[in-house]
Amino acid sequence: MNTLAYAGPGPWILFVPLVWAAVVIGVVTLARRAGLGRGRGFRHGHDGGPDERSPIALLGHRFAAGEIDEDEYWRRLTVLEEQFGRAATDKGRRT
């Protein structure tokens, strides 16, 4: 019998760690694209802004739907920012 098993594994033994490295890199890449990691859970199109169910987001939806006027929106937004401790940003705010 003249088989490769008697001659040792040969250079193909280096191929096995490369395959496992490719599998691990693939799993990590898929997990990152799905939004897992760094304690954030799944991101369904979430850009890091406020949660869609947060009071500030709900207030924005009510303003966009025309349920409240601009003055009431800014008054309530100021109260919510103070209550939730969110840093006030000048982006998009009235001067």
Beta strands, then each sheet from edge to edge (+ up, - down):
end
